[in-house]
Amino acid sequence: MIGIVGAKTISGVSNMGQFARFVWQSMIASLRSCASSRTYPLIWTQMNIIGVRSVPVVMITGAFVGMTLAVQAYDQLAGMGLEEHLGILINISVVKELGPVLAAVMLAGRVGGALTAELGTMNVTEQIDAIRSMGTDPIRYLVVPRFLACLLLTPVLIIYADLMGIIGGHFVSVIQLGINSRAYWNFSANGVELWDISIGVIKGFFFGAAIAVISCYKGFTCKEGAQGVGRACTEAFVASLISILALNFALAVIFKAIYNTFWQLKSLV
């Protein structure tokens, strides 16, 4: 029993070390590739695959999040006579938490699974080894374009999700629930700050980087056969989901501490 636990511990530490090395190599290769114009066509291709094709899914997700929040929160606010403040609740929830997290989860399922399956198939069919034998760094050629595309476009997709969530919440609140449109937007404008919107966009960079690195690593290290590729896709999605939730919590704590610090300094001044 002790031997099994020790073997699993050693294996886990070894996998963590390999993943950390993969992340470091990807970051260094990304920085070097930014200065090379030869990488730009590969990045544009991945931007089309990762970003443009994900817009409909992300926008639909954001719209239904806003509409669901409006339906669920209306009764509680209406019971206190605060239904016109519904826009504050919807918009802050969407731009700070639900929009970034749910958009990132959808990207982890759609984009992360596709990246893992694509690179895993290339690994199983020894195409990655063929690239390496030709003197080309597979991380720079395969990982960097996907990493940069996810890093740059995830915040943009989160903005789309936030926009559709705001529009969806307004549609249900005004059209279905009969809230005054002008009061809805006035209270929303007074309650939502630029800081709230910025938090969600900044989270997108961390979420996109986590999805890309985890998915590419699982694709590079998947086992042989169709079963190995399928298992790698499942592990990539689960690991990406856990990373998104953990990063969301850590960033929420950090941003709250930063906001409280600067708010106190501003009030003292």
N, C-alpha and C positions, 0 to 999 in steps of 0.2 A: 504493500500500500504506500509506504514511504517512497519507494523507488518510483512508483507511478506518478506521485505528486511532484517529486523532484524532476522527473523527465518532462512533465508538462510545464513546470516552472521554467526550466532551461529552454524549452521550445518557445515559450511565450516571450521570454527575454530576448532570445535570438530573433524572433519575428519582429519585435519592437525595434531592435537595432537595425535590421534590414529595412524596415519601413522608414526609420529616421534617416538612414543613408540615402534611400530613394528620394525622400523629400528634399534633402540637401542638394543632391545632384540635380533635381528638377529645378530648384530655385536658382542655382548657379547657371545652369544651361539657359534658363529663361532670361536672366540678366544679360548673358552674352548674346543671346539671339535678338534682343531688342536693338542691338547696334548693327545687326546684319539684315540687309534688305532681302536676302534670299528666303528668309523665314516668313515674310509678310504674305505671300500667296497662300501658304499653308494655313496661316492664321485666319485669313479671310474665308477660306473654304470651311474651316471649323466653325467660324462665327455664323455662317449660313446654316450649317447643320445643327449647331447647338442653340443658337440664339433665335434666328428667324423662324425656324420650324417649331420652336417651343412657345411662341407668342400666343397662339390660340388657346393652348391648354392653360397657360398661366393666367390669361385674361379671364377665362371662364371660371377658374378657381377663385380669383379675386372677386369677381362679381357675385358669386354665390355666397362667399364669406360675408360680404357687406349686407346682402339681402337677408341672410340668416340672422346676423346680429340685430338687424332692425326688427325682425319679427320677434325674436326672443327677448329683447330688452324693453320693448315698448310697454308691456303690461306693468313692469316694475316702476318705470318712470311715470307712466300715466296715473298710477295709483297715488303718487305724491304730487301730481300736477306739474311735472317737469318734462312732459313729453317733447317740448320744443328743444330741450337740451340733448335729445337723442343723437344729434349729429356729432356732438363732442365725443360721446362714448364710442360711436361707430368709427369715426375717423381716427381717433387716437389709437384704438385697438387695432385697426387695420394697418396704419403706417408704422407703428412701433413694434408690434408683435405678430399678429396673425398673418398679415400680408407677407413679410419677409420669410417667416418660418414655413408657411404652407407653400409658397412659391418655391422655396428651396427644396422642400420635400418632393414636390412634383418634378423638379429638375433632377433630383436624386433618382427618382424612379424612371424617368424618361431618358435623360442624358447619361446619368451614371451607368444604368444598365446597358445602354448602347455602347458606351466607351469600353466597358468591361468585356462585353461580348465580342466587340471588334478586335481589341488587342488580345483577348484570350484566344480567339481563333487564329490570329497571326502567330501567337506563341505556340499553339498546338501544332500548327502546320509548318513550324520552323522558319517562318518568314522573318521574325525578329533576329534569329541567328544569321539568316542570309544578309540582312542589313548590316549586322555587326561584322560579318566576314568581308564585306565590301569596304570596310574602313570608315563607315558612318556610325555616329553615335545614335543608337535607337531612341535614347531619351530625348535628345535634341531634335530628332526628326519626327518622332511619334508623340511624345508626351508634351513637349513645350507648346506646340500649337493648340492642343486641347486644353492645356492648363491656362494659357493666356486667354483663350476664348471664354472659358468658364469664369475666369477671374474678372474680365472686363464686362461681360454681358449679364451676369447674374444680377448686379445692381440695377441695370437697365430693365430687366424683366421684372424685378421687384417693384420698380416705379410703375410699370404697366399694371401689375397686380393691385397696387395701392389705388391707382386711378380708377380701375374698374370696380374695386371694392367701395370707393367713395360714391361713384355713380350708382352702383347697385343699391347701396344703403339709402341714397337720396330718392331713388325711384320708388322703393317700397315705402319709405317714410312719408313721402309727399303724395304719391298717387294712390297707394293702397290704404295707408293709415290716416291720411288727411291732415298731416302736420303742415303748418304754414311754411312755405318755401323760404321766404325772406328771413324769418326768425331762425329757421334751421341753419341757414348759411351764416348768419350773423353770429350765432352762438358757436358755430364750428370755427369760424375765423378767429374769434376771441380765445378759444380754448386750445387750438392746435398751434404749436410754435414751429419755427424752422428747425429747432433742435430735435423735435419729435420725428420729423421727416428725415433728418440727417442720420439719426440712429438706425433707421431701417435700411437706408442706402449703404451705410458703412458695414452693417452686418452682412450685406450681400457679398462684399469682397471676401470675407472670411468663409461664408458658406460656399461660394463658388470654388475657392481654393481647396477646401476640404473635399468637396464632391469630386473634383478633377483628380486630385492626388490619390485619394483612396481608390477610385475606380480604375485609374491607370495602373496602380500598384497591384490590385487584384488581377487585372488582365495580364500583367507581366509575370505573375507568379502562379497562375492557375495550373492545375494538374491536367494531364492528358485526357483526351476524349471529350465527348459531348457532355458527359456528366460533370467533368471537371469545370468546363466553361459555365454550365448552368449553376453549379455550386458557387463559383466565383461571383457570378452576377448577384445571387442572393446575398452572399456575404458583403459585397460592395454596397448594396442598398441598405442592409441592416447597419453596417458600420457608418455609412454616411448619415443615416437618420439619427443614430446615437450622437454622432459628432455635431450635427446641427443643433440638437437639443442642448447638448453640453455647452457648445459655444454660445448659444442664445442666453443661457443662464449666466455664464461668465461675463459676457459682454453687457448684459443688463446690470449686473452688480457694478462693473467698472464704470459704465456710463452714468449710473445713478450717483456714484461717489464723485465723479468729475463734475456733474451738474450741481450737486449740493455744495461742493467746494467753491465753485465759481459763483454760485448764487449767494453764498454767505459773504464772499469777498465783495460782490456787487452791492449787497445790502449795507455792508460796513462803509463802503465808499459813499 
